[in-house]
Amino acid sequence: MNFKSTSLRLVATSTVFAASLLVAPVAFAHGDAQPQHGGIVSSASELSFELVAAADGAALYVVDHDRPFDTSGMVGKLTVLNGAEKAETVLKSAGGNKLEAQGVKLAKGAKVVAVLQTADKKTVTVRFAVK
């Protein structure tokens, strides 16, 4: 190997490494969403979801890169596991970026799974642990 070939290889490797460092914060930034409604935040399929306990059930807010995601075409099911108890209910759009589930209780320690279908028929599954 000659000096020129080795130098070019080193420059190419360094460039790829530097580019990966620049892209890494962008790739991980999406998972750092903060709750806007006092709930629990989880991410799935490039979207952020915030699960919020309500007096008569639960609300699920959907955000796409810090912008409200229109839920008008979404349908889904919310499953809540409280120990050995299992409750399932329908998630319905409540306008804007909000979905509502009636008749469930989000107790401390509960595991929650939302299975949603977007307007373009993509299925999204998102999980939460109530603390």
Residue pairs with C-beta under 8 A, 6 or more apart in sequence:
30 43
30 46
30 48
30 65
31 43
33 41
33 43
33 48
33 50
33 63
33 66
34 41
35 41
35 50
36 50
36 61
36 63
37 50
37 52
37 59
37 61
38 52
39 50
39 51
39 52
39 53
39 59
39 61
40 50
40 51
40 52
40 128
40 129
40 130
40 131
41 48
41 49
41 50
42 48
42 49
42 51
42 126
42 127
42 128
43 49
43 126
44 124
44 125
44 126
44 127
45 122
45 124
46 64
46 65
47 62
47 63
47 64
47 69
47 124
47 126
48 62
48 63
48 64
49 60
49 61
49 62
49 63
49 114
49 126
49 128
50 60
50 61
50 63
51 58
51 59
51 60
51 106
51 112
51 114
51 128
51 130
52 58
52 59
52 60
52 61
53 105
53 106
53 130
54 100
56 102
56 103
57 89
57 100
57 101
57 102
57 103
57 104
58 78
58 80
58 100
58 101
58 104
58 106
58 112
59 94
59 98
59 99
59 100
59 101
60 78
60 91
60 98
60 99
60 100
60 101
60 114
61 68
61 97
61 98
61 99
62 68
62 69
62 71
62 74
62 97
62 98
62 99
63 69
63 97
68 96
68 97
69 97
70 96
70 97
70 119
71 93
71 94
71 95
71 96
71 97
71 98
71 99
72 93
72 95
72 119
73 93
73 118
73 119
73 120
74 91
74 93
74 99
74 116
74 117
74 118
74 119
75 90
75 91
75 92
75 116
75 117
76 90
76 91
76 99
76 114
76 115
76 116
76 117
77 88
77 89
77 90
77 91
77 114
77 115
78 88
78 89
78 90
78 91
78 101
78 104
78 112
78 113
78 114
79 86
79 87
79 88
79 112
79 113
79 114
79 115
80 86
80 87
80 88
80 104
80 105
80 106
80 110
80 111
80 112
81 110
81 111
81 112
81 113
82 105
82 107
82 109
82 110
83 109
87 103
87 104
87 105
89 101
89 102
89 103
89 104
90 101
90 102
91 99
91 100
91 101
91 114
91 116
92 99
92 100
92 101
93 99
93 100
94 100
99 116
106 112
106 130
107 130
108 130
108 131
109 129
109 130
110 129
110 130
111 127
111 128
111 129
111 130
112 127
112 128
112 129
112 130
113 125
113 126
113 127
113 128
114 125
114 126
114 127
114 128
115 123
115 124
115 125
116 123
116 124
116 125
116 126
117 123
117 124
118 124
